[in-house]
């Protein structure tokens, strides 16, 4: 009883109920949480994702140069795989298959023009579980 009275007095002094108090006493009112507080499951910001995709695009453009395709593929795997590990992205069967398929397609001379590094990076960032 005394604790309930104290809580009531504190709310009256403040004048504005806290977010938790509003949800408890007025459950029909939903509060929206700003997008800046919402974290993705991988903890990757949009800027970081854009930089990684731009890196993949640059490597795909460089791969049009004869002989640079193999080097670009090695650089992509040497940079992107550790980056995914550092950022906490687990390598599931889908992601391993995606990297393997991209490496095989990049190794075939007449298919190496396809932007597989970029497609693989976007797939690993956004579409695979």
Secondary structure, 3 states (H helix, E strand, C coil): CHHHHHHHHHHHHHCCCCHHHHHHHCCCCCCCCCHHHCCCCCCCCHHHHHHHHHHHHHHHHHCCCCCHHHHHHHHHHHHHHHHHHHCCCCCCHHHHHHHHHHHHHHHCHHHCCCCHHHHHHHHHHHHCC
